[in-house]
């Protein structure tokens, strides 16, 4: 969080928490926590991809935190197919072409198996 260094999962020791960087700063996962701002470059790329994608998987999000919550609607307006994977209905369920209900890890594993078995 201090110097921006990146580590592979195998390079991090979890014996001491939170894990520390070589610079003595704290190491956090490379994800956006609730309340954190999305890096500007990532946001621009996400909006660009939402405008151009044929298919969007919306997985495990309640779709209530903007601006990311807007991405499925953008993709839908541009003609993309929306697949929502979630335990329950969300703010974007009404625009989803397919709603897969259950645990994301289990559903994604099944989808992967189906894809592997395609001729
Ligand atoms: Zn560091």
Backbone and ligand atoms as CSV (ligand in chain L), in Angstrom:
chain,resi,resn,atom,element,x,y,z
A,1,UNK,N,N,0.831,-1.199,0.000
A,1,UNK,CA,C,0.000,0.000,0.000
A,1,UNK,C,C,0.867,1.252,0.000
A,2,UNK,N,N,2.128,1.118,0.374
A,2,UNK,CA,C,3.009,2.268,0.512
A,2,UNK,C,C,3.817,2.507,-0.760
A,3,UNK,N,N,4.444,1.438,-1.278
A,3,UNK,CA,C,5.367,1.613,-2.405
A,3,UNK,C,C,4.808,1.085,-3.720
A,4,UNK,N,N,3.714,0.331,-3.681
A,4,UNK,CA,C,3.114,-0.181,-4.916
A,4,UNK,C,C,3.727,-1.474,-5.419
A,5,UNK,N,N,4.643,-2.062,-4.655
A,5,UNK,CA,C,5.252,-3.328,-5.081
A,5,UNK,C,C,4.173,-4.404,-5.195
A,6,UNK,N,N,4.359,-5.314,-6.157
A,6,UNK,CA,C,3.402,-6.408,-6.347
A,6,UNK,C,C,4.104,-7.726,-6.077
A,7,UNK,N,N,3.378,-8.644,-5.452
A,7,UNK,CA,C,3.904,-9.965,-5.101
A,7,UNK,C,C,2.963,-11.042,-5.601
A,8,UNK,N,N,3.515,-12.185,-5.966
A,8,UNK,CA,C,2.700,-13.354,-6.269
A,8,UNK,C,C,2.238,-13.958,-4.955
A,9,UNK,N,N,1.155,-14.729,-5.014
A,9,UNK,CA,C,0.592,-15.313,-3.798
A,9,UNK,C,C,1.603,-16.198,-3.063
A,10,UNK,N,N,2.478,-16.851,-3.832
A,10,UNK,CA,C,3.476,-17.740,-3.219
A,10,UNK,C,C,4.611,-16.976,-2.542
A,11,UNK,N,N,4.700,-15.704,-2.814
A,11,UNK,CA,C,5.789,-14.903,-2.257
A,11,UNK,C,C,5.425,-14.254,-0.919
A,12,UNK,N,N,4.175,-14.413,-0.507
A,12,UNK,CA,C,3.706,-13.720,0.696
A,12,UNK,C,C,3.608,-14.691,1.865
A,13,UNK,N,N,4.187,-14.312,2.975
A,13,UNK,CA,C,4.058,-15.104,4.191
A,13,UNK,C,C,2.874,-14.578,4.993
A,14,UNK,N,N,2.014,-15.500,5.398
A,14,UNK,CA,C,0.861,-15.104,6.205
A,14,UNK,C,C,1.070,-15.449,7.678
A,15,UNK,N,N,2.325,-15.749,8.032
A,15,UNK,CA,C,2.604,-16.072,9.432
A,15,UNK,C,C,2.388,-14.862,10.328
A,16,UNK,N,N,2.689,-13.687,9.782
A,16,UNK,CA,C,2.439,-12.449,10.515
A,16,UNK,C,C,1.391,-11.656,9.742
A,17,UNK,N,N,0.336,-11.218,10.436
A,17,UNK,CA,C,-0.721,-10.452,9.768
A,17,UNK,C,C,-0.793,-9.039,10.313
A,18,UNK,N,N,-1.044,-8.045,9.498
A,18,UNK,CA,C,-1.107,-8.164,8.037
A,18,UNK,C,C,0.281,-8.406,7.456
A,19,UNK,N,N,0.350,-9.053,6.281
A,19,UNK,CA,C,1.652,-9.305,5.666
A,19,UNK,C,C,2.367,-7.992,5.337
A,20,UNK,N,N,3.682,-8.012,5.478
A,20,UNK,CA,C,4.472,-6.789,5.277
A,20,UNK,C,C,5.301,-6.861,3.995
A,21,UNK,N,N,5.471,-5.716,3.407
A,21,UNK,CA,C,6.286,-5.526,2.206
A,21,UNK,C,C,7.757,-5.348,2.617
A,22,UNK,N,N,8.653,-5.454,1.616
A,22,UNK,CA,C,10.072,-5.189,1.867
A,22,UNK,C,C,10.280,-3.780,2.434
A,23,UNK,N,N,9.392,-2.852,2.061
A,23,UNK,CA,C,9.520,-1.461,2.510
A,23,UNK,C,C,8.883,-1.263,3.890
A,24,UNK,N,N,8.388,-2.363,4.492
A,24,UNK,CA,C,7.723,-2.339,5.802
A,24,UNK,C,C,6.280,-1.849,5.731
A,25,UNK,N,N,5.789,-1.514,4.533
A,25,UNK,CA,C,4.379,-1.162,4.370
A,25,UNK,C,C,3.531,-2.431,4.409
A,26,UNK,N,N,2.235,-2.254,4.457
A,26,UNK,CA,C,1.301,-3.383,4.496
A,26,UNK,C,C,0.987,-3.836,3.070
A,27,UNK,N,N,0.926,-5.150,2.866
A,27,UNK,CA,C,0.531,-5.716,1.574
A,27,UNK,C,C,-0.969,-5.997,1.625
A,28,UNK,N,N,-1.681,-5.545,0.608
A,28,UNK,CA,C,-3.114,-5.848,0.504
A,28,UNK,C,C,-3.373,-6.543,-0.818
A,29,UNK,N,N,-4.482,-7.298,-0.914
A,29,UNK,CA,C,-4.814,-7.932,-2.194
A,29,UNK,C,C,-5.017,-6.875,-3.270
A,30,UNK,N,N,-4.755,-7.245,-4.521
A,30,UNK,CA,C,-4.900,-6.308,-5.634
A,30,UNK,C,C,-6.361,-6.272,-6.084
A,31,UNK,N,N,-7.208,-5.896,-5.154
A,31,UNK,CA,C,-8.645,-5.757,-5.405
A,31,UNK,C,C,-9.090,-4.424,-4.806
A,32,UNK,N,N,-10.304,-4.027,-5.141
A,32,UNK,CA,C,-10.850,-2.785,-4.602
A,32,UNK,C,C,-11.747,-3.143,-3.425
A,33,UNK,N,N,-11.393,-2.641,-2.260
A,33,UNK,CA,C,-12.240,-2.858,-1.091
A,33,UNK,C,C,-13.381,-1.849,-1.096
A,34,UNK,N,N,-14.451,-2.214,-0.405
A,34,UNK,CA,C,-15.593,-1.320,-0.298
A,34,UNK,C,C,-15.116,0.033,0.232
A,35,UNK,N,N,-15.507,1.101,-0.450
A,35,UNK,CA,C,-15.137,2.442,-0.019
A,35,UNK,C,C,-13.894,2.977,-0.693
A,36,UNK,N,N,-13.107,2.082,-1.344
A,36,UNK,CA,C,-11.913,2.547,-2.048
A,36,UNK,C,C,-12.300,3.003,-3.447
A,37,UNK,N,N,-11.554,3.950,-3.981
A,37,UNK,CA,C,-11.789,4.399,-5.347
A,37,UNK,C,C,-11.135,3.424,-6.319
A,38,UNK,N,N,-11.791,3.207,-7.462
A,38,UNK,CA,C,-11.206,2.386,-8.515
A,38,UNK,C,C,-10.136,3.238,-9.200
A,39,UNK,N,N,-8.942,2.672,-9.447
A,39,UNK,CA,C,-7.922,3.441,-10.160
A,39,UNK,C,C,-8.470,3.945,-11.504
A,40,UNK,N,N,-8.153,5.190,-11.833
A,40,UNK,CA,C,-8.719,5.836,-13.018
A,40,UNK,C,C,-8.466,5.039,-14.299
A,41,UNK,N,N,-7.251,4.531,-14.466
A,41,UNK,CA,C,-6.923,3.770,-15.681
A,41,UNK,C,C,-7.798,2.518,-15.797
A,42,UNK,N,N,-8.004,1.832,-14.672
A,42,UNK,CA,C,-8.815,0.613,-14.674
A,42,UNK,C,C,-10.265,0.944,-15.003
A,43,UNK,N,N,-10.731,2.066,-14.507
A,43,UNK,CA,C,-12.113,2.469,-14.759
A,43,UNK,C,C,-12.327,2.820,-16.240
A,44,UNK,N,N,-11.394,3.541,-16.815
A,44,UNK,CA,C,-11.488,3.899,-18.235
A,44,UNK,C,C,-11.490,2.628,-19.084
A,45,UNK,N,N,-10.608,1.691,-18.758
A,45,UNK,CA,C,-10.524,0.438,-19.502
A,45,UNK,C,C,-11.824,-0.363,-19.359
A,46,UNK,N,N,-12.379,-0.376,-18.154
A,46,UNK,CA,C,-13.613,-1.129,-17.906
A,46,UNK,C,C,-14.779,-0.560,-18.716
A,47,UNK,N,N,-14.886,0.756,-18.752
A,47,UNK,CA,C,-15.968,1.377,-19.523
A,47,UNK,C,C,-15.779,1.130,-21.007
A,48,UNK,N,N,-14.537,1.183,-21.468
A,48,UNK,CA,C,-14.240,0.910,-22.878
A,48,UNK,C,C,-14.641,-0.524,-23.225
A,49,UNK,N,N,-14.269,-1.456,-22.367
A,49,UNK,CA,C,-14.586,-2.868,-22.625
A,49,UNK,C,C,-16.090,-3.124,-22.534
A,50,UNK,N,N,-16.773,-2.436,-21.630
A,50,UNK,CA,C,-18.231,-2.598,-21.514
A,50,UNK,C,C,-18.922,-2.135,-22.795
A,51,UNK,N,N,-18.355,-1.125,-23.428
A,51,UNK,CA,C,-18.914,-0.609,-24.675
A,51,UNK,C,C,-18.683,-1.547,-25.852
A,52,UNK,N,N,-17.679,-2.423,-25.746
A,52,UNK,CA,C,-17.305,-3.248,-26.896
A,52,UNK,C,C,-17.551,-4.746,-26.713
A,53,UNK,N,N,-17.941,-5.194,-25.524
A,53,UNK,CA,C,-18.007,-6.641,-25.290
A,53,UNK,C,C,-19.269,-7.259,-25.900
A,54,UNK,N,N,-19.197,-8.545,-26.205
A,54,UNK,CA,C,-20.356,-9.308,-26.679
A,54,UNK,C,C,-21.061,-9.988,-25.513
A,55,UNK,N,N,-20.302,-10.250,-24.464
A,55,UNK,CA,C,-20.819,-10.990,-23.319
A,55,UNK,C,C,-20.198,-10.421,-22.050
A,56,UNK,N,N,-21.039,-10.204,-21.044
A,56,UNK,CA,C,-20.508,-9.756,-19.754
A,56,UNK,C,C,-21.000,-10.700,-18.655
A,57,UNK,N,N,-20.059,-11.185,-17.865
A,57,UNK,CA,C,-20.386,-11.977,-16.684
A,57,UNK,C,C,-20.392,-11.034,-15.491
A,58,UNK,N,N,-21.484,-10.970,-14.787
A,58,UNK,CA,C,-21.603,-10.117,-13.602
A,58,UNK,C,C,-21.689,-11.061,-12.405
A,59,UNK,N,N,-20.600,-11.142,-11.675
A,59,UNK,CA,C,-20.467,-12.218,-10.681
A,59,UNK,C,C,-20.340,-11.671,-9.260
A,60,UNK,N,N,-21.229,-12.107,-8.409
A,60,UNK,CA,C,-21.100,-11.858,-6.982
A,60,UNK,C,C,-21.081,-10.401,-6.568
A,61,UNK,N,N,-21.782,-9.574,-7.313
A,61,UNK,CA,C,-21.855,-8.166,-6.919
A,61,UNK,C,C,-23.311,-7.756,-6.792
A,62,UNK,N,N,-23.580,-6.889,-5.829
A,62,UNK,CA,C,-24.943,-6.402,-5.652
A,62,UNK,C,C,-25.275,-5.317,-6.664
A,63,UNK,N,N,-24.264,-4.806,-7.360
A,63,UNK,CA,C,-24.453,-3.770,-8.385
A,63,UNK,C,C,-25.116,-2.512,-7.825
A,64,UNK,N,N,-24.700,-2.111,-6.665
A,64,UNK,CA,C,-25.254,-0.881,-6.104
A,64,UNK,C,C,-24.191,0.211,-5.969
A,65,UNK,N,N,-22.911,-0.137,-6.161
A,65,UNK,CA,C,-21.857,0.861,-5.978
A,65,UNK,C,C,-21.397,1.389,-7.335
A,66,UNK,N,N,-21.652,2.654,-7.551
A,66,UNK,CA,C,-21.252,3.299,-8.798
A,66,UNK,C,C,-19.836,3.836,-8.675
A,67,UNK,N,N,-19.073,3.916,-9.769
A,67,UNK,CA,C,-19.510,3.786,-11.162
A,67,UNK,C,C,-19.518,2.356,-11.698
A,68,UNK,N,N,-18.933,1.393,-10.990
A,68,UNK,CA,C,-18.837,0.031,-11.533
A,68,UNK,C,C,-20.214,-0.573,-11.794
A,69,UNK,N,N,-21.203,-0.199,-10.992
A,69,UNK,CA,C,-22.544,-0.761,-11.141
A,69,UNK,C,C,-23.180,-0.393,-12.475
A,70,UNK,N,N,-22.631,0.608,-13.137
A,70,UNK,CA,C,-23.178,1.072,-14.403
A,70,UNK,C,C,-22.724,0.207,-15.592
A,71,UNK,N,N,-21.646,-0.560,-15.393
A,71,UNK,CA,C,-21.042,-1.302,-16.505
A,71,UNK,C,C,-22.003,-2.289,-17.181
A,72,UNK,N,N,-22.773,-3.088,-16.428
A,72,UNK,CA,C,-23.685,-4.016,-17.104
A,72,UNK,C,C,-24.724,-3.290,-17.977
A,73,UNK,N,N,-25.226,-2.175,-17.515
A,73,UNK,CA,C,-26.222,-1.425,-18.298
A,73,UNK,C,C,-25.615,-0.894,-19.590
A,74,UNK,N,N,-24.370,-0.447,-19.516
A,74,UNK,CA,C,-23.681,0.039,-20.719
A,74,UNK,C,C,-23.534,-1.100,-21.722
A,75,UNK,N,N,-23.064,-2.256,-21.236
A,75,UNK,CA,C,-22.877,-3.411,-22.123
A,75,UNK,C,C,-24.206,-3.837,-22.743
A,76,UNK,N,N,-25.258,-3.839,-21.934
A,76,UNK,CA,C,-26.579,-4.245,-22.432
A,76,UNK,C,C,-27.066,-3.306,-23.527
A,77,UNK,N,N,-26.906,-1.992,-23.306
A,77,UNK,CA,C,-27.322,-1.009,-24.323
A,77,UNK,C,C,-26.584,-1.213,-25.637
A,78,UNK,N,N,-25.342,-1.711,-25.561
A,78,UNK,CA,C,-24.544,-1.935,-26.772
A,78,UNK,C,C,-24.785,-3.309,-27.371
A,79,UNK,N,N,-25.727,-4.043,-26.803
A,79,UNK,CA,C,-26.122,-5.320,-27.386
A,79,UNK,C,C,-25.464,-6.553,-26.802
A,80,UNK,N,N,-24.717,-6.405,-25.744
A,80,UNK,CA,C,-24.055,-7.564,-25.138
A,80,UNK,C,C,-25.056,-8.451,-24.398
A,81,UNK,N,N,-24.738,-9.717,-24.330
A,81,UNK,CA,C,-25.488,-10.658,-23.502
A,81,UNK,C,C,-24.960,-10.546,-22.076
A,82,UNK,N,N,-25.864,-10.479,-21.124
A,82,UNK,CA,C,-25.475,-10.338,-19.720
A,82,UNK,C,C,-25.819,-11.627,-18.973
A,83,UNK,N,N,-24.818,-12.204,-18.336
A,83,UNK,CA,C,-25.034,-13.377,-17.479
A,83,UNK,C,C,-24.734,-12.954,-16.045
A,84,UNK,N,N,-25.729,-13.059,-15.213
A,84,UNK,CA,C,-25.551,-12.704,-13.807
A,84,UNK,C,C,-25.418,-13.963,-12.971
A,85,UNK,N,N,-24.363,-14.025,-12.205
A,85,UNK,CA,C,-24.157,-15.138,-11.276
A,85,UNK,C,C,-24.185,-14.562,-9.876
A,86,UNK,N,N,-25.204,-14.963,-9.128
A,86,UNK,CA,C,-25.363,-14.415,-7.793
A,86,UNK,C,C,-26.301,-15.317,-7.006
A,87,UNK,N,N,-26.278,-15.203,-5.723
A,87,UNK,CA,C,-27.181,-15.992,-4.887
A,87,UNK,C,C,-28.613,-15.475,-4.949
A,88,UNK,N,N,-28.751,-14.188,-5.278
A,88,UNK,CA,C,-30.088,-13.589,-5.260
A,88,UNK,C,C,-30.189,-12.512,-6.326
A,89,UNK,N,N,-31.401,-12.017,-6.543
A,89,UNK,CA,C,-31.612,-10.928,-7.484
A,89,UNK,C,C,-30.870,-9.677,-7.019
A,90,UNK,N,N,-30.446,-8.894,-8.005
A,90,UNK,CA,C,-29.739,-7.650,-7.709
A,90,UNK,C,C,-30.358,-6.518,-8.528
A,91,UNK,N,N,-29.717,-5.375,-8.463
A,91,UNK,CA,C,-30.204,-4.198,-9.191
A,91,UNK,C,C,-30.152,-4.391,-10.708
A,92,UNK,N,N,-29.352,-5.345,-11.208
A,92,UNK,CA,C,-29.268,-5.520,-12.660
A,92,UNK,C,C,-29.966,-6.794,-13.135
A,93,UNK,N,N,-30.598,-7.507,-12.240
A,93,UNK,CA,C,-31.236,-8.774,-12.627
A,93,UNK,C,C,-32.237,-8.586,-13.768
A,94,UNK,N,N,-32.926,-7.459,-13.780
A,94,UNK,CA,C,-33.949,-7.234,-14.806
A,94,UNK,C,C,-33.367,-7.094,-16.212
A,95,UNK,N,N,-32.088,-6.805,-16.328
A,95,UNK,CA,C,-31.487,-6.705,-17.666
A,95,UNK,C,C,-30.660,-7.940,-18.021
A,96,UNK,N,N,-30.510,-8.865,-17.077
A,96,UNK,CA,C,-29.700,-10.062,-17.333
A,96,UNK,C,C,-30.429,-11.010,-18.282
A,97,UNK,N,N,-29.700,-11.510,-19.275
A,97,UNK,CA,C,-30.259,-12.486,-20.203
A,97,UNK,C,C,-30.317,-13.862,-19.540
A,98,UNK,N,N,-29.361,-14.129,-18.683
A,98,UNK,CA,C,-29.320,-15.400,-17.941
A,98,UNK,C,C,-29.009,-15.076,-16.495
A,99,UNK,N,N,-29.752,-15.703,-15.605
A,99,UNK,CA,C,-29.526,-15.526,-14.164
A,99,UNK,C,C,-29.192,-16.884,-13.587
A,100,UNK,N,N,-27.983,-17.048,-13.132
A,100,UNK,CA,C,-27.550,-18.306,-12.545
A,100,UNK,C,C,-27.467,-18.091,-11.045
A,101,UNK,N,N,-28.314,-18.793,-10.305
A,101,UNK,CA,C,-28.405,-18.566,-8.864
A,101,UNK,C,C,-27.638,-19.630,-8.085
A,102,UNK,N,N,-26.798,-19.174,-7.190
A,102,UNK,CA,C,-26.033,-20.077,-6.341
A,102,UNK,C,C,-24.683,-19.472,-6.018
A,103,UNK,N,N,-23.793,-20.319,-5.516
A,103,UNK,CA,C,-22.455,-19.849,-5.153
A,103,UNK,C,C,-21.611,-19.681,-6.408
A,104,UNK,N,N,-20.979,-18.526,-6.538
A,104,UNK,CA,C,-20.209,-18.208,-7.734
A,104,UNK,C,C,-19.138,-19.265,-8.017
A,105,UNK,N,N,-18.430,-19.712,-6.996
A,105,UNK,CA,C,-17.360,-20.690,-7.201
A,105,UNK,C,C,-17.878,-21.984,-7.803
A,106,UNK,N,N,-19.014,-22.431,-7.323
A,106,UNK,CA,C,-19.595,-23.682,-7.828
A,106,UNK,C,C,-20.110,-23.510,-9.257
A,107,UNK,N,N,-20.798,-22.404,-9.503
A,107,UNK,CA,C,-21.355,-22.173,-10.840
A,107,UNK,C,C,-20.235,-21.990,-11.866
A,108,UNK,N,N,-19.217,-21.241,-11.504
A,108,UNK,CA,C,-18.105,-21.026,-12.442
A,108,UNK,C,C,-17.376,-22.338,-12.734
A,109,UNK,N,N,-17.246,-23.204,-11.736
A,109,UNK,CA,C,-16.612,-24.507,-11.961
A,109,UNK,C,C,-17.425,-25.324,-12.960
A,110,UNK,N,N,-18.756,-25.299,-12.792
A,110,UNK,CA,C,-19.625,-26.036,-13.720
A,110,UNK,C,C,-19.540,-25.455,-15.131
A,111,UNK,N,N,-19.536,-24.128,-15.228
A,111,UNK,CA,C,-19.416,-23.486,-16.545
A,111,UNK,C,C,-18.106,-23.872,-17.226
A,112,UNK,N,N,-17.041,-23.876,-16.454
A,112,UNK,CA,C,-15.732,-24.234,-17.000
A,112,UNK,C,C,-15.735,-25.664,-17.527
A,113,UNK,N,N,-16.358,-26.569,-16.769
A,113,UNK,CA,C,-16.457,-27.970,-17.208
A,113,UNK,C,C,-17.234,-28.064,-18.518
A,114,UNK,N,N,-18.351,-27.321,-18.597
A,114,UNK,CA,C,-19.152,-27.336,-19.821
A,114,UNK,C,C,-18.356,-26.812,-21.002
A,115,UNK,N,N,-17.598,-25.765,-20.783
A,115,UNK,CA,C,-16.789,-25.184,-21.861
A,115,UNK,C,C,-15.724,-26.181,-22.318
A,116,UNK,N,N,-15.111,-26.851,-21.356
A,116,UNK,CA,C,-14.078,-27.854,-21.682
A,116,UNK,C,C,-14.646,-28.991,-22.514
A,117,UNK,N,N,-15.922,-29.311,-22.291
A,117,UNK,CA,C,-16.550,-30.440,-22.977
A,117,UNK,C,C,-17.188,-30.066,-24.312
A,118,UNK,N,N,-17.076,-28.802,-24.694
A,118,UNK,CA,C,-17.625,-28.391,-25.985
A,118,UNK,C,C,-16.827,-29.054,-27.108
A,119,UNK,N,N,-17.528,-29.437,-28.176
A,119,UNK,CA,C,-16.807,-30.081,-29.279
A,119,UNK,C,C,-15.842,-29.119,-29.974
L,1,ZN,ZN,ZN,6.482,-1.736,-0.182
